[in-house]
Amino acid sequence: MAVDKGELRNLYLTFLEEDIIRELATIIKADNRIAMEKYYNSRLCQEIGKGEYGIEYMDCKYLAIDLIENEPELFRDISEFNQESLRQRDGLCNVHDILNFR
């Protein structure tokens, strides 16, 4: 049985997106529906779909944090983040500082 590389890539991307959304939901302390909306409205989603830069091979946790850092406008309506989760993962600065909430 031959494996179609296109189908395999699509399956991989589906799982990656699910993992990014799940990780994002944990970080922003929101349900998956809200995290899904944020992800699918992001430039990151578009870039992963295009597959031009190879970012689809990066870790889902890193990509979720990267999304928050590089597209803060998507998260302006989220009042509280799980800041400790971010600090423990990569030693990042306070997410409220990144998003200028206060």
Stockholm file with secondary structure:
# STOCKHOLM 1.0

chainA/1-102         MAVDKGELRNLYLTFLEEDIIRELATIIKADNRIAMEKYYNSRLCQEIGKGEYGIEYMDCKYLAIDLIENEPELFRDISEFNQESLRQRDGLCNVHDILNFR
#=GR chainA/1-102 SS CCCCHHHHHHHHHHHHHHHHHHHHHHHHTCCHHHHHHHHHTSHHHHHHHHTSSSGGGSCHHHHHHHHHHHCGGGGTTCCCCCHHHHHHHHCCCCHHHHHTCC
#=GC SS_cons         CCCCHHHHHHHHHHHHHHHHHHHHHHHHTCCHHHHHHHHHTSHHHHHHHHTSSSGGGSCHHHHHHHHHHHCGGGGTTCCCCCHHHHHHHHCCCCHHHHHTCC
//
